[in-house]
């Protein structure tokens, strides 16, 4: 390839790359509409889940709790410590919890309960062992 052809090819490639870059450049942001003032969340007025059971957790001073959301028909299992450190109440009345090492939540939909008389299971017989020879 001659030097002239190489320069033309390189120039064409640079032009294509710059056009592609302009095409992918982010568009100017449109002014956002002012946010509607929202009513502050008041913990005392929030709906409650129903505590159904508490179990000892796998680590000392932890618990596993089963909570039911009757509106959504969901059961959640929480694994939490008995206590958690938090700040004194802020000016808004909220407390801030620091990072905790343990704790998790798992939620599952509630399915119809099993029938009261489950179907009998097949009897399992032990495998045959040969008789001992004297």
The 8 nearest C-alpha neighbors of each residue, nearest first, counted from 0:
[[1, 4, 5, 2, 3, 6, 8, 7],
 [0, 2, 4, 3, 5, 6, 7, 8],
 [1, 3, 5, 4, 6, 0, 7, 8],
 [2, 4, 6, 5, 1, 7, 0, 8],
 [5, 3, 7, 1, 6, 2, 8, 0],
 [4, 6, 2, 8, 3, 7, 9, 1],
 [7, 5, 9, 3, 8, 4, 10, 2],
 [6, 8, 10, 4, 5, 9, 11, 3],
 [9, 7, 5, 11, 10, 6, 4, 12],
 [10, 8, 6, 12, 11, 7, 5, 13],
 [11, 9, 7, 13, 12, 8, 6, 14],
 [10, 12, 14, 8, 9, 13, 7, 15],
 [11, 13, 9, 15, 14, 10, 16, 8],
 [14, 12, 16, 10, 15, 11, 17, 9],
 [13, 15, 11, 17, 12, 16, 10, 18],
 [16, 14, 12, 18, 13, 17, 19, 11],
 [15, 17, 19, 13, 14, 18, 20, 12],
 [16, 18, 20, 14, 19, 15, 13, 21],
 [19, 17, 15, 21, 20, 16, 14, 22],
 [18, 20, 22, 16, 17, 21, 15, 23],
 [21, 19, 17, 23, 18, 22, 24, 16],
 [22, 20, 24, 18, 23, 19, 17, 25],
 [21, 23, 19, 20, 24, 18, 25, 17],
 [24, 22, 20, 21, 19, 25, 26, 18],
 [25, 23, 21, 22, 20, 26, 19, 27],
 [26, 24, 23, 27, 28, 22, 21, 20],
 [27, 25, 28, 24, 23, 29, 22, 21],
 [26, 28, 29, 25, 24, 30, 31, 23],
 [29, 27, 26, 30, 25, 31, 24, 32],
 [28, 30, 31, 27, 26, 32, 25, 33],
 [29, 31, 28, 32, 33, 27, 34, 26],
 [32, 30, 29, 33, 34, 28, 35, 27],
 [31, 33, 34, 30, 35, 29, 28, 36],
 [32, 34, 31, 35, 36, 30, 37, 29],
 [35, 33, 36, 32, 31, 37, 30, 38],
 [34, 36, 37, 33, 32, 38, 31, 39],
 [37, 35, 34, 38, 39, 33, 32, 40],
 [38, 36, 35, 39, 34, 40, 41, 33],
 [37, 39, 40, 36, 41, 35, 44, 34],
 [40, 38, 37, 41, 36, 42, 91, 44],
 [41, 39, 42, 38, 45, 44, 37, 43],
 [40, 42, 43, 44, 39, 45, 38, 93],
 [41, 43, 45, 44, 40, 46, 93, 39],
 [42, 44, 41, 45, 46, 40, 47, 39],
 [45, 43, 42, 41, 46, 40, 47, 39],
 [44, 46, 42, 43, 47, 41, 40, 48],
 [47, 45, 44, 48, 43, 42, 68, 70],
 [48, 46, 45, 49, 68, 44, 50, 67],
 [47, 49, 68, 67, 66, 50, 46, 69],
 [48, 50, 67, 66, 51, 47, 68, 69],
 [49, 51, 66, 52, 65, 48, 67, 64],
 [50, 52, 65, 66, 49, 67, 53, 64],
 [53, 51, 65, 64, 50, 54, 66, 63],
 [54, 52, 64, 63, 65, 62, 55, 51],
 [53, 55, 63, 62, 56, 64, 52, 65],
 [54, 56, 62, 63, 61, 57, 53, 60],
 [55, 57, 62, 61, 63, 58, 54, 59],
 [56, 58, 55, 59, 61, 62, 63, 60],
 [59, 57, 56, 61, 60, 55, 62, 80],
 [58, 60, 61, 57, 56, 55, 80, 62],
 [61, 59, 81, 80, 58, 62, 56, 55],
 [62, 60, 80, 56, 81, 59, 79, 58],
 [61, 63, 56, 55, 79, 54, 78, 80],
 [62, 64, 78, 54, 56, 77, 53, 55],
 [63, 65, 53, 77, 76, 52, 62, 54],
 [64, 66, 76, 52, 51, 75, 50, 53],
 [65, 67, 50, 75, 49, 74, 51, 48],
 [68, 66, 74, 49, 48, 73, 69, 75],
 [67, 69, 48, 73, 70, 72, 71, 74],
 [68, 70, 72, 71, 67, 73, 48, 49],
 [71, 69, 68, 72, 73, 67, 48, 46],
 [70, 72, 73, 69, 68, 108, 67, 74],
 [73, 71, 69, 68, 70, 109, 108, 74],
 [72, 74, 108, 68, 109, 71, 107, 67],
 [75, 73, 67, 107, 106, 66, 108, 68],
 [76, 74, 106, 66, 105, 65, 67, 107],
 [75, 77, 65, 105, 64, 104, 106, 66],
 [78, 76, 104, 64, 63, 103, 79, 75],
 [77, 79, 63, 102, 103, 62, 104, 64],
 [80, 78, 102, 62, 61, 77, 81, 63],
 [79, 81, 61, 82, 60, 62, 83, 102],
 [80, 82, 61, 60, 79, 62, 83, 59],
 [81, 83, 80, 84, 60, 79, 61, 85],
 [84, 82, 85, 80, 81, 96, 99, 97],
 [83, 85, 96, 97, 82, 86, 99, 95],
 [86, 84, 96, 95, 97, 94, 83, 87],
 [85, 87, 95, 94, 88, 96, 84, 89],
 [86, 88, 94, 89, 85, 95, 93, 92],
 [89, 87, 94, 92, 93, 86, 90, 91],
 [88, 90, 92, 91, 93, 94, 87, 86],
 [89, 91, 92, 88, 93, 94, 87, 95],
 [92, 90, 89, 93, 88, 94, 39, 41],
 [93, 91, 88, 89, 90, 94, 87, 41],
 [94, 92, 88, 89, 91, 95, 90, 87],
 [95, 93, 88, 86, 87, 89, 85, 96],
 [96, 94, 86, 85, 97, 93, 88, 87],
 [97, 95, 85, 84, 94, 86, 98, 83],
 [96, 98, 85, 99, 95, 84, 86, 83],
 [97, 99, 100, 96, 84, 101, 83, 85],
 [100, 98, 101, 97, 102, 83, 96, 84],
 [99, 101, 98, 102, 80, 97, 79, 103],
 [102, 100, 99, 79, 80, 103, 78, 61],
 [101, 103, 79, 78, 80, 100, 104, 99],
 [104, 102, 78, 77, 79, 105, 101, 76],
 [103, 105, 77, 76, 78, 75, 106, 102],
 [106, 104, 76, 75, 77, 107, 103, 74],
 [107, 105, 75, 74, 76, 73, 104, 108],
 [106, 108, 74, 73, 75, 109, 105, 76],
 [109, 107, 73, 74, 72, 110, 106, 71],
 [108, 110, 73, 72, 74, 107, 111, 112],
 [111, 109, 112, 108, 72, 113, 107, 73],
 [112, 110, 113, 109, 114, 108, 72, 115],
 [111, 113, 110, 114, 109, 115, 117, 116],
 [112, 114, 115, 111, 117, 116, 110, 118],
 [113, 115, 116, 117, 112, 118, 111, 119],
 [114, 116, 117, 113, 112, 118, 111, 119],
 [117, 115, 114, 118, 113, 119, 112, 120],
 [118, 116, 114, 115, 119, 113, 120, 112],
 [117, 119, 120, 116, 114, 121, 115, 113],
 [120, 118, 117, 121, 116, 122, 115, 123],
 [119, 121, 118, 122, 117, 123, 116, 124],
 [122, 120, 123, 119, 124, 118, 117, 125],
 [123, 121, 124, 120, 119, 125, 118, 126],
 [122, 124, 121, 125, 120, 126, 119, 127],
 [123, 125, 122, 126, 127, 121, 128, 120],
 [126, 124, 127, 123, 128, 122, 129, 121],
 [125, 127, 128, 124, 123, 129, 122, 130],
 [128, 126, 125, 129, 124, 130, 123, 131],
 [127, 129, 126, 130, 125, 131, 124, 132],
 [130, 128, 131, 127, 132, 126, 125, 133],
 [131, 129, 132, 128, 127, 133, 126, 125],
 [130, 132, 129, 133, 128, 127, 126, 125],
 [131, 133, 130, 129, 128, 127, 126, 125],
 [132, 131, 130, 129, 128, 127, 126, 125]]
